[in-house]
Amino acid sequence: MAQWSTEPAGALVRSAQAFARNARREQFWRSPLIGFRDPRYWQILSLAVLLAFGLCALGFDQSPVSVAAILCCALMVQWICCKAARLLHYDPLSALISALSLCLLLRAEQLWVLAAASVLAIASKFLIRCNGKHVFNPTNFAIGVMLLSGMAWISPAQWGSRTWLAFLLSGLASLVLSRAKRAGVALAFLATFVGILFARALYLGDPWAIPIKQMQSGALLVFAFFMISDPKTTPNQRGMRIAFGVMVAVLAAYLQYVAYLPQGLMYALFFASPIVPLLDHLCAVPRRYQWSKPTV
């Protein structure tokens, strides 16, 4: 014979709500600890090793206090925004990639500027959105805003040929792990930009050593493998991604070598990113890229 509960209906509802809250809380905190096939773990490892090596051996002009401020602000804002958006998963991975990239590239005289850049980077993912995607790559958005404000600058990121080659191989590996079909935009950008460097050297009569030296920039690699290749901010359709990579490379070369803006790379992606929603509208595809765990 069935046993009926004698508890009041209100008590049963409260018990169910408490169970649901506990389940959500457990899922919220456990989600980053699973799914190690996610390529972002490799990206974080690559950036973290490079940053640690740079601070210890290459003399990066970034203090440990600045690194800690950037990382803490990024993780804190990611947590606050996840809670405010009522997301089931607290996902620190993309926030760590953005923060580590800022540590490698952005420089400022005042600590609060770097902290503000970290806040801007993560908040932009949640606040500046279109059709379920954030419009700007978080790192690029923060760098662009700070460059326009005049309060910060970009590190030259000249790491030496061996470190540059090691990071190049690491970046190529991250592209393979994040699905080869998403690598097109980064490869299209690199091929076009490097081609322009050599064509310019040929036109000016410069020795090949000059474009080769221009290629050996850490900022170029971080840009290609961790900014323009961001699947959340690139066009959904493959052909449009290739065209977008070529367009950004041409614009970056124009800004850097015709308009004489040394930050041409960052400005090119910053001003080109708002075009992506239009490209997605013109060439709609049924499926978009997702990490192994959905994230903002």
MOTALIN-V344894 format. One record per residue. N is the residue number from 1. RES is the residue in one letter. SS is DSSP state (H for helix, E for strand, L for the rest). PHI is phi as a letter, one per 30 degrees, with the letter a starting at -180 (999 if undefined). Layout:
n=[N:N]
res=[RES:RES]
ss=[SS:SS]
phi=[PHI:PHI]
This chain:
n=[1:2:3:4:5:6:7:8:9:10:11:12:13:14:15:16:17:18:19:20:21:22:23:24:25:26:27:28:29:30:31:32:33:34:35:36:37:38:39:40:41:42:43:44:45:46:47:48:49:50:51:52:53:54:55:56:57:58:59:60:61:62:63:64:65:66:67:68:69:70:71:72:73:74:75:76:77:78:79:80:81:82:83:84:85:86:87:88:89:90:91:92:93:94:95:96:97:98:99:100:101:102:103:104:105:106:107:108:109:110:111:112:113:114:115:116:117:118:119:120:121:122:123:124:125:126:127:128:129:130:131:132:133:134:135:136:137:138:139:140:141:142:143:144:145:146:147:148:149:150:151:152:153:154:155:156:157:158:159:160:161:162:163:164:165:166:167:168:169:170:171:172:173:174:175:176:177:178:179:180:181:182:183:184:185:186:187:188:189:190:191:192:193:194:195:196:197:198:199:200:201:202:203:204:205:206:207:208:209:210:211:212:213:214:215:216:217:218:219:220:221:222:223:224:225:226:227:228:229:230:231:232:233:234:235:236:237:238:239:240:241:242:243:244:245:246:247:248:249:250:251:252:253:254:255:256:257:258:259:260:261:262:263:264:265:266:267:268:269:270:271:272:273:274:275:276:277:278:279:280:281:282:283:284:285:286:287:288:289:290:291:292:293:294:295:296]
res=[M:A:Q:W:S:T:E:P:A:G:A:L:V:R:S:A:Q:A:F:A:R:N:A:R:R:E:Q:F:W:R:S:P:L:I:G:F:R:D:P:R:Y:W:Q:I:L:S:L:A:V:L:L:A:F:G:L:C:A:L:G:F:D:Q:S:P:V:S:V:A:A:I:L:C:C:A:L:M:V:Q:W:I:C:C:K:A:A:R:L:L:H:Y:D:P:L:S:A:L:I:S:A:L:S:L:C:L:L:L:R:A:E:Q:L:W:V:L:A:A:A:S:V:L:A:I:A:S:K:F:L:I:R:C:N:G:K:H:V:F:N:P:T:N:F:A:I:G:V:M:L:L:S:G:M:A:W:I:S:P:A:Q:W:G:S:R:T:W:L:A:F:L:L:S:G:L:A:S:L:V:L:S:R:A:K:R:A:G:V:A:L:A:F:L:A:T:F:V:G:I:L:F:A:R:A:L:Y:L:G:D:P:W:A:I:P:I:K:Q:M:Q:S:G:A:L:L:V:F:A:F:F:M:I:S:D:P:K:T:T:P:N:Q:R:G:M:R:I:A:F:G:V:M:V:A:V:L:A:A:Y:L:Q:Y:V:A:Y:L:P:Q:G:L:M:Y:A:L:F:F:A:S:P:I:V:P:L:L:D:H:L:C:A:V:P:R:R:Y:Q:W:S:K:P:T:V]
ss=[L:L:L:L:L:L:L:L:H:H:H:H:H:H:H:H:H:H:H:H:H:H:H:H:H:H:H:H:H:H:H:H:H:L:L:L:L:L:H:H:H:H:H:H:H:H:H:H:H:H:H:H:H:H:H:H:H:H:L:L:L:L:L:H:H:H:H:H:H:H:H:H:H:H:H:H:H:H:H:H:H:H:H:H:L:L:L:L:L:L:L:L:H:H:H:H:H:H:H:H:H:H:H:H:H:E:E:L:L:L:H:H:H:H:H:H:H:H:H:H:H:H:H:H:H:H:H:L:E:E:L:L:E:E:L:L:L:H:H:H:H:H:H:H:H:H:H:H:H:L:L:L:E:E:L:L:L:L:L:L:H:H:H:H:H:H:H:H:H:H:H:H:H:H:H:H:H:L:L:H:H:H:L:H:H:H:H:H:H:H:H:H:H:H:H:H:H:H:H:H:H:H:H:H:L:L:L:H:H:H:H:H:H:H:H:L:L:H:H:H:H:H:H:H:H:H:L:L:L:L:L:L:L:L:L:L:L:H:H:H:H:H:H:H:H:H:H:H:H:H:H:H:H:H:H:H:H:L:L:L:L:L:L:H:H:H:H:H:H:H:H:H:H:H:H:H:H:H:H:H:H:H:L:L:L:L:L:L:L:L:L:L:L:L:L:L]
phi=[999:d:c:c:d:c:d:d:e:d:d:d:d:d:d:d:d:d:d:d:d:d:d:d:d:d:d:d:c:d:e:d:d:b:i:d:d:d:d:d:d:d:d:d:d:d:d:d:d:d:d:d:d:d:d:d:c:c:i:e:d:b:d:e:d:d:d:d:d:d:d:d:d:d:d:d:d:d:d:d:d:d:d:d:d:h:d:d:c:c:c:d:d:d:d:d:d:d:d:d:d:d:d:d:c:d:b:a:d:c:d:d:d:d:d:d:d:d:d:d:e:d:d:d:d:c:c:c:b:a:h:i:b:d:d:c:d:e:d:d:d:d:d:d:d:d:d:d:d:i:c:b:b:c:d:e:h:c:c:j:d:d:d:d:d:d:d:d:d:d:d:d:d:d:d:d:d:c:i:d:d:c:d:e:d:d:d:d:d:d:d:d:d:d:e:d:e:d:d:d:d:d:d:d:i:d:d:d:d:d:d:d:d:d:d:d:c:d:d:d:d:e:d:d:c:b:c:d:d:e:d:d:b:c:e:d:d:d:e:d:d:d:d:d:d:d:d:d:d:d:d:d:d:d:d:d:c:c:d:h:c:d:c:e:e:d:d:d:d:d:d:d:e:d:d:e:e:d:d:d:d:d:b:d:b:d:b:c:d:b:d:d:b:e:b:d]
